[in-house]
Amino acid sequence: MSEFETEPADILGRLRELREADAPTHGGHVLSYVYDSGMAELDELAAAAVRIVQPVNGLDPTTFTSVAVLEREVLGFVRGILHGDTDVVGSVTTGGTESCLLAVKTARDNWRKRGGTGQPRLLAPVTVHAAFQKAAHYFGLELDLVSVDPSTGAVEADALTARLGPDVALVVVSAPSYPFAGLDPVEEVAAAALAAGIDCHVDACIGGLVLPFWAGLRPWDFAVPGVTSISADLHKFGYSPKGASVLLQRDRDRQRTQYFATTRWPGYPVVNPTILGSKSAGSLAASWAIIHALGVDGFARLAASCERSTSALIATISGIEGLRIVGSPVGPLIAVTSDDSVPADRQIDPHHWADQVRSHGWLLQLQPSITQDNGTRLPRTTHLTITPVTEGVLAELTAALAAAADEVRGVPPVNPADVLGSLPPLGSGALDSETAFGLLTAMGLGAGGGLPERMAPLLAIMEGLPAPVAERLLTELLARLVEPLA
Ligand SMILES: *Cc1c(COP(=O)(O)O)cnc(C)c1O
């Protein structure tokens, strides 16, 4: 008789079984979400580091002094590759979203300290990561999203700098942006922000640990005067398990505003640089171990592999009739759309293509078309993130991309009206949970969880519905996934 209700071997057996149904996290067949160095021994090292700090509470580096050492060394490494001086300080956070949230909160509070009153504005290109929409929502900033060129996804520096003003608490540029892999005009925007006394954040969540080793880029990091903060995710091209990112800030006094501190309760003094209280030190320790194992040379070697694979994929996809790469991608990511310079019966809908590539065993990410504030429409695209593991499977991947293209060339995009026409009419009021669930069921997305085999129709529905309705339906879909079974 064991003291457990269920034997550990059975519990772990079930966990392994559940994991079998997941998208594969290794091997390069999933081209988003996972960042595979392709080095099994690096994953082993990370797992061992997590195990060693498993019982630690990362909340208190004075009690668990290892946490301070790990964090200091991780910050030192990232500050070095991002050309930060000794007046650049920072925090390890639990992920890109937390780094972005804290960059916005810090800028808002500094703006208020400088005398800003009323509602502050957050200024960014429309391609800025959704984490900044979340930040504006959480922290009460007005979101001012500047339209980009719909054919390239690039933003004009002037379009951003023209909108700087005394109510702007923070202007954000990306290095590069997630949707189209564009490197925003950091130098121009940071110079204008500096002249106006406005904070400028560079969101390098995805690029932060790979662009420092990319050839031929214009400066985009702390080497640029006027850049006041940078976010860089360790759990992306730092190859760490999820739960680690860095937020670096220029100027100690600016950064201290990031902290929340109170001695005004009857418990222990709470002094937190980040959003969580008690927290794991696992991903911090894993990141720290990976950084020491790879060093600058190791990161450079892995980046070079990404660069070779990315160039090869750009060449392959550019050579496929009916597809087009959006803009000029910087870093190991690509957005692909339909080439409307060829006749319609030779064009390839990027979402049909992604679905078809999936049937060949590779998972690409579908990105919806959206309308910008200036009325122009950004194309629907398919996203690929390239990691070091890609190089070993490049020939297979290339063959799958080309075969899938041949199989869907000329197939017209899903018409949202065709899908939506079969739905019960939508009332004008806010949807309650039952109504939303009923609509999902009518779309074949109800109970039973799991997404359909083909995603193009789902994306078309989302494109065809007003955003608040689409957002409410997706909320219901995700919420129902985790409701305890009756
Ligand atoms: C991934 C990403 C984020 C958000 O990071 P999470 O770690 O997913 O929270 C922010 N900005 C960019 C450019 C990203 O690629």
Ligand as a Chemical Component Dictionary entry (heavy atoms), coordinates in Angstrom:
data_LIG
# 
_chem_comp.id                   LIG 
_chem_comp.type                 NON-POLYMER 
_chem_comp.pdbx_formal_charge   0 
_chem_comp.three_letter_code    LIG 
# 
loop_
_chem_comp_atom.comp_id 
_chem_comp_atom.atom_id 
_chem_comp_atom.alt_atom_id 
_chem_comp_atom.type_symbol 
_chem_comp_atom.charge 
_chem_comp_atom.model_Cartn_x 
_chem_comp_atom.model_Cartn_y 
_chem_comp_atom.model_Cartn_z 
_chem_comp_atom.pdbx_ordinal 
LIG C1 C1 C 0 6.296 36.674 -28.186 1  
LIG C2 C2 C 0 6.268 38.144 -28.291 2  
LIG C3 C3 C 0 5.736 38.949 -27.247 3  
LIG C4 C4 C 0 4.996 38.362 -26.059 4  
LIG O1 O1 O 0 5.691 37.384 -25.452 5  
LIG P1 P1 P 0 5.106 36.161 -24.611 6  
LIG O2 O2 O 0 6.355 35.577 -24.123 7  
LIG O3 O3 O 0 4.331 35.277 -25.533 8  
LIG O4 O4 O 0 4.256 36.700 -23.520 9  
LIG C5 C5 C 0 5.846 40.308 -27.375 10 
LIG N1 N1 N 0 6.399 40.865 -28.463 11 
LIG C6 C6 C 0 6.880 40.137 -29.500 12 
LIG C7 C7 C 0 7.476 40.822 -30.680 13 
LIG C8 C8 C 0 6.827 38.753 -29.446 14 
LIG O5 O5 O 0 7.281 38.027 -30.459 15 
# 
loop_
_chem_comp_bond.comp_id 
_chem_comp_bond.atom_id_1 
_chem_comp_bond.atom_id_2 
_chem_comp_bond.value_order 
_chem_comp_bond.pdbx_ordinal 
LIG C1 C2 SING 1  
LIG C2 C3 SING 2  
LIG C2 C8 DOUB 3  
LIG C3 C4 SING 4  
LIG C3 C5 DOUB 5  
LIG C4 O1 SING 6  
LIG O1 P1 SING 7  
LIG P1 O2 DOUB 8  
LIG P1 O3 SING 9  
LIG P1 O4 SING 10 
LIG C5 N1 SING 11 
LIG N1 C6 DOUB 12 
LIG C6 C7 SING 13 
LIG C6 C8 SING 14 
LIG C8 O5 SING 15 
# 
